[in-house]
Amino acid sequence: MNVLVACEFSGVVRDAFVRAGHYAISCDLLASETYGHHFQGDFKQFLLECHTQFDILIAHPPCTHLSVSGARHFARKRESGEQQEALDFVRWLMDLSIPKICIENPISIISSQIRKPEQIIQPWQFGHGETKATCLWLKGLPKLTSTNIVPGREARIHKMPPSKTRAKDRSRTYQGIADGMATQWGNL
């Protein structure tokens, strides 16, 4: 299966699909943190230049202007057009002609402005003792099934102190979730 992972610098999801035996490439404005097939640059430009047919797209559109955790900034983001631009990008991703699509984002205005997610998952359902509600908007894909429910549910991500790497650290996909995607969706 050919897998495209959009807006991922960490390589976590890409590498999970590679380990499961698939061809996978990630694309992000940032360089990849791990070795692997990665396009650094604009995702739309990548699709224009790429000649590969992809079977599945896992997209992590930037949540900066979408996540309800930043709701206190929504008025400014609406005025500047940043929020509308982010919503337009999500709509564009959802409308791509790739047969299987997962759009992943935290609790956000995608739910009220576009549509509600098909599923909301938590890291503790996939082997990590933490909470971080993650919405999945799905096209052609079934809901993920929990792989390893664990106790000790802490809001570690929510409690992260300010730092230079905070945004990157908060945006990484948990390994258990990535492995669940690769094993469950990679076998369709």
N, C-alpha and C positions, 0 to 999 in steps of 0.2 A: 504494500500500500504506500502511496505517496502522501506524505503528511507535511503540511505547511503550518508553522507556528508563528503567528504575527504578534508583533510588539512584545518580544521576549528576548532579553539580553542575557538571562541566566543560563539558558540551555537546559533547564530542568525538564520541561515537557518534551522538547526535541530529543534529548538524550534517552528519555524513558521509551519513546517510540523506537529509537535506534536499537536499544537493548532488546526490544521485543521483535526485532527482525525487519523493521520497516525503513524505507528511505525517508528521512525527515530533514527539513531545513527550517531554520529560524530566521526572522527578519526583525530588525529594530534599528532605530536611529543610533543606538549605542553599540559599541563592540560587544561581542559575546564574552562572557566570563569564563567559558570553557571551550576547549577545542571541539570543533565540529562544523558541519555545513551551516554557515551563517552569512546572511547578506546584511551589511551595515549600510543603511540608507532608508529612503522613503519607501514605504510598503507599496503604495500605488505605483510608483515607478518600477519597483521590482516586478509586480504582476505584468506590467506592460512589456518588460524585457524578457521575462521568463517564458520558456517554451515547454515547461513541464505541466502535464495535467495532474492536478491534485485531487485526491479522493476525499481528503478531510482537511478542514481548516480549524485550528484551535486559535482563537484570537483573544488577546488581553489588551483591549483598547485602554489608553491612559485614563485613569479614573480622576485625575486632578480636577476636572471641571464637571464631573458627573456624580461622584460619591456624596451621599448625604452627610458624611462626616465633615464635609466642608460647606454645609448649608449656609453658614453665616456669611459666606462670600458669594452666594448665588446672585444677589442683586447686581453686584459689580460684574460678575461673569456673564450675566444676561446682557447687560449694557455693552460690554466690550465685544460681544458676539462669540466669545470663547466657548460658552456652553452650547450654543447652537452648532458651532463647528464640530464640537465633540459628538453631539447627537447625530449630526449628518454623517460623520465617519462611521458610527455604529450602524446606522441604517444602510450605508454603502456596504459594509462588511456582511450584514445579514442578507443582502440582495445578490451577493456574488453567486456565480453559477456553479460553485463547488457543491457536490451533492450532500456532503455531511459537514455541518458547521456547528461549532460551539463558541459562543461569545461568553467570556468570563469576566465578571466585575463584582466589586462589593455591592452592598445595598446602595442603590443609586436611582437617579431620576430616569434611567432607562425604563424602569418599571412603570412610571406614570406618563412618560412622554412618548414611548414607543409601544412597549407591551410588557406584561409581567413575565418573569422567568419561568421556565419549565421546572426548574429545580433550584433549591438552595441547599448547599452542602456545608459541612463544617470539617476542619482538620481532624477533630477527634473521631470522626467516622472512618478515617483512613490512617490510623496509627499515630497521630500526634496529639498530645494532651493539651490542646489549645482550642480556643474559640476564635473564629473569624468567618462570619457568615459570608459565603461566596455564592453569587447567583450564576446560574448557567442558562443561557438562552440557546435552545437547541433546534437544529434543523436536520432531519434525517438520522438523528442519533437517539438512542434510548437514554433514560435517566441512568446515572451512575448508581451502582449498588455499593453500600458500605463494605469495606474490606477488612477493617480491624478497628472495632469500636473500643476506645480506651477511656479510662477515668482520668482525673486530674486536670479538668478543663479550666485553663487559665487564659485570660485575655492578654497574652504577652505582646502581641502586635499593637493593641490599643494602648498599652502602657509604655511603649518605647519612648525614651527621652529624645529630645531634639539632637540631631547629629548631621554631619555632612552626607552620610550614607542612609539616613532614615527612609527616604522615599524608595530607594532601591531595595532596602531590607524588607520594607512592608509589602513590596510588590512581588517578591519571589513566590512561586508556586511551591506548596509543600510537596515533598518527594512522594509521599503516600498517595496524594491526589493525582499527581502526574503518572505514577505507576498504575493507578486505577483506570485512568483514561486510556493508557497504552494497552493494558491487558484486556479491558472490556470493549473499547471501541476499535482497537486494532484487529480484533477477530471477527468483525462484522462482514 
